[in-house]
Amino acid sequence: MKGLPFVVADIWPAGAHIMCAKHLEANVRTKFGAKYAHFVWLLAKSTSEGHYKHIMEDLEAAGGAAVRDYLDGIRSYFADPYLPPHAQRGRQYTSNPAESANASI
């Protein structure tokens, strides 16, 4: 396996990698089309596993089975109900604070 989440896990086993919903939305928009982009935010902000599953059903009904499979495969990196307890983000769904700090360096 490769990629940042796996490197973070190797170096900091207790750490968590959380994806920025804004960047994930852009990826979905590019790979699958604008029609499905808003589902990223709905899923990220879902309040329970049941709520998440209901949104996934709506995504599939909208013709987004491939998007559903893609997002469901990475749900533990962006969807609130599936984030580890120590990685709860306090309703912060973008990486803007980190990007602002990095830009000033």
C-alpha positions in Angstrom: 0.0 0.0 0.0 1.1 3.5 -0.6 -0.1 7.1 0.0 -0.1 9.6 2.8 -2.7 7.8 5.0 -0.5 4.7 5.1 2.7 6.6 5.8 1.0 8.4 8.7 -0.2 5.1 10.1 3.3 3.7 9.9 4.9 6.6 11.7 2.1 7.5 14.1 0.0 4.3 14.7 -2.3 6.2 17.0 -2.7 9.1 14.6 -5.6 9.6 12.2 -5.7 10.9 8.7 -8.9 12.8 7.9 -9.7 13.9 4.3 -10.8 17.4 3.6 -14.3 17.4 2.3 -13.6 20.3 -0.1 -10.8 18.4 -1.8 -12.8 15.2 -1.8 -15.7 17.0 -3.4 -13.4 18.3 -6.1 -12.2 14.8 -6.7 -15.7 13.4 -7.1 -16.6 16.3 -9.3 -13.7 15.5 -11.6 -14.0 11.7 -11.6 -17.8 11.4 -11.7 -19.4 14.8 -12.5 -20.9 17.7 -10.6 -24.2 15.9 -10.2 -22.7 13.8 -7.3 -20.4 16.3 -5.6 -22.9 17.5 -3.0 -23.2 14.0 -1.6 -19.7 14.3 -0.2 -20.8 17.0 2.2 -24.0 15.1 3.1 -22.0 12.0 3.9 -19.2 13.9 5.8 -21.8 15.6 8.0 -24.0 12.5 8.5 -25.0 12.1 12.2 -25.1 8.3 12.5 -24.3 5.1 10.5 -28.0 4.8 9.7 -28.1 8.4 8.4 -24.9 7.7 6.3 -26.6 4.6 4.8 -29.7 6.5 4.0 -27.6 9.1 2.1 -25.8 6.3 0.3 -29.2 4.8 -0.8 -30.1 8.3 -2.2 -26.8 8.4 -4.0 -27.4 5.0 -5.6 -30.9 6.0 -6.6 -29.5 9.1 -8.3 -27.4 6.8 -10.5 -24.2 7.1 -8.5 -23.4 3.4 -7.8 -19.7 3.9 -8.8 -19.5 7.1 -6.6 -21.1 5.1 -3.7 -18.5 2.4 -4.0 -15.6 4.9 -4.2 -16.8 6.9 -1.2 -17.8 3.9 0.9 -14.3 2.5 0.5 -12.8 5.6 2.2 -15.6 6.4 4.6 -13.3 6.1 7.7 -11.3 9.0 6.4 -14.1 11.6 6.0 -17.5 10.5 7.3 -18.2 11.5 10.9 -19.9 8.3 12.1 -16.9 6.2 10.9 -14.0 8.4 12.2 -12.1 6.9 15.1 -13.2 8.6 18.5 -9.8 10.3 18.9 -10.1 11.8 15.4 -13.4 13.6 15.8 -13.0 17.0 14.1 -15.5 19.1 15.9 -17.5 19.8 12.7 -14.4 21.1 10.8 -14.8 19.6 7.4 -12.0 21.3 5.4 -8.3 21.6 5.8 -8.4 25.4 5.5 -6.9 26.2 8.9 -3.9 23.9 8.2 -3.5 25.3 4.7 -3.6 28.9 6.0 -0.9 28.1 8.5 1.2 26.3 5.9 0.9 29.3 3.5 2.3 31.6 6.1 5.5 29.5 6.6 
